[in-house]
Amino acid sequence: MSFEILISAFTTMIVMYDPPGMAAIFLGLTSNMNRTERFQVAIRACILAFAILTVFTIVGMGILNLLGISLGAFRIAGGLLLFWISFEMLFEKRQERHEKSAETAITKDHIANVAIFPMAIPLIAGPGAISAVILLAGSFEGAAMTSALIGVVLLATIVLFGSLVLADRLDQFLGATGRMILTRLLGLILAALSVQFVIDGINSIWMVG
């Protein structure tokens, strides 16, 4: 198993999670909670999101096969979706969209449900993250490598959980400028990764053809 593949997968998941941006949103969602309540929301949201992504890691390829969608086609479509997300991160559109989802949840749902919606779904385990794990699963064939990918997703989720638990300190440390710079840097990395997914998809289709 290539160490570079594991690093690439971990980087992809960290970029999709966007811990600094997620920490700021988490603070807004839990502004009326104490530290213990925030911890409970964070751990519930991360566990649920990890469970959702694990399911798609295991059965995602099976769903594609059932629908008659080739891995190459999904790589191209998924790469384009991830590129759009990277575009939103570079121009701060993703943060605005997530904040709107957060505001809607506060007005419509009880605070106890924040861990499920919108934190776990769709902020953490959203379409982008789900697409990412299915794309990555295509490069991790076999039970051992699939288990390794699940381990990578778990590690990235633990990093995200840490950022949520320390959200107040992280937000104070980075500030608005630091958070903007880091989010845009992650967006640039995601753009490069998404282009690579598209290239891999085109190559696989070309080889089959």
N, C-alpha and C positions, 0 to 999 in steps of 0.2 A: 504493500500500500504506500503510495507516494505521500511524503510529508507535505509537499507543496499543495496537493489536492485538499488535504485537511485544512491547511492554512487558508487556502482560497475559500473553502466552504465556511470556515469560521468568520472570515472577513465579510463574506456576503451576508451572513446572518446578523453580524454586528451592525453593518450598514443598514440593513432592513429594519432592525429594531430602533436605530438612532437613539441610543440611551440619553444623550444630553437633551434632545428635543422632547423625548418621552418624559423625562424627569420634570421638565417645566410644565407640561400638560398635566402630569400626575399631581403636582402641587396645586394647580388650579382646581382639579377635581376634588381634592381632599382638603381644601382650605379650612373647612370647619371641623376637621378631625384632629385628634391628638396623635402622638407618635405611635402608640400601640395600635390604634385603629388604622393608621396608614400602613403599618407593617402587615396587618391582616389583609387589607385590600391588595397590597403588593404581592404577597405570597399566593393568594387565591388567584389573582389575575395571571401570574406567571405560570402557575401549575396548570391552569385551564388552557392557556395559550400553548404551552409545551405539549399537552395531551393532544390538542387539535393538530398541531404541526407534526407530531409523531404519527398520528393516524394517516395523514396525507403523505408522509415520508414512506410509509409501508405500502399503502394501497393506491397511491397516486398514479403510478405507472399502470396498475391494473385497470384503473378507471379510463386512462387514455386508450389502452388496448381495447377495452370494451366499447369505447366510442369510435374506434377505428382511427384514432389520431396518432400519427407517427411522432417519435421523440424529436425528430428534426423539426417538424412543424411546430411542436409545442415550444421547442427551444427558441425558435424565431419569434413566436407570439409572446412567450414569456419574457424574452429579451427586450422586445419593444415595450412591454408593460413596465419592466424595471427601468428602462430608459426614461419613460415618462415620469416615473416616480423620482428618478434622479434629477430630471428637469425641474420638478416641483421643489425638490430640496435645494437646488442651486438658486432658485428665484423665490424661495420662502413661501411657495404656494401650499406645500404639504402641511407645514405647520399651521397655516390658516385653516385648512380643511379639517385637520384634527381638532383644532380648538373649537370650530363650529360644532363638530360632533360632540365634544365635551360639554359645551353649553346646552345643547339639546338634551343631553342625558340628565343634567342637573335639574332642568325644569320638568322633565317628564317622568323620571324614575326615582325611586327612593334611593337614598345614599348607600344603603346596604347592597344594592345591585350594581354599584359602580365597578366592582371587580369583574363582573361578567360583561356588562355593557356600559361604557364603551371601551374599558381598558383591555380585556382579553380579546373581545371582538367588537369593533374591527381594528382597534389601534395597534395591538401587538400581533395577533394572528389574523392579519388582513389579507386581501387578495395578493398583495405583493409578496408577503412572507410565504403564503401557501404556494404561490407560483415558484418561488425560489427553492423551497424544499423539494418540490416535484422535479424541477430542473436538475438540482444537485443529485437527487436519487438516481437519475439516469446515468451518472458517472460513478455511482457506488453500487456496483452489481454484486449480488451474493449476500447471504445473511450476515457474514462477518463485516463487510463494508457498510451494509445498511445499519448495522449496530453502531459502527464507528460514526456514521453520519448523525444518528440519533444522539450519540455522545457529544458531538460537536454542537448540535442544536441545544442540548442541555447546558453545555458550558456557556454558550452565548446567552441563554436565558438566565443563567446565574449572574452573569455580568450585568444584564439588564435589571435583574432583581436588586443587585447591589446599588445600582444607580437610582432606583426608585426609593430604596430605604434611606439613602443619603441624598435624596433629591434637594432638600433645603440647603444643605452645605454645598452640593455640586452647583446649584444655581447661583449661590452667592460667590463661589469661587470663579466660575466662568463669566458671570455677568451676561448682559444681553449681547455685547460685542463678541465675547468668546464663544458663546453658544451659536451665534450666527456663523462665525468662521468655521467652527468644528462641523456644523451641520452641512455647510457648503463643501467642505473638504470630503466628508462622507458621501455627499451627492456626486462629486467628481469621480470618486473611486467606484461608486455604483454604476455610473455612466460607462466607465471602461469595462467593468464586468459584464454589463448588459450587452455591450457591443460584441464582446467575446462569445456570449451565448448565441447571438444571432449568427456570427461567423461559423461557430460549431454546427449550428442547425443547417446552414446553407451547405457546408461541407458534407454533412451526413446525407442530406438529400441528393447532392451531386454525386456522391459515391454510389448510392443505391441506384440512381438513374443511369 
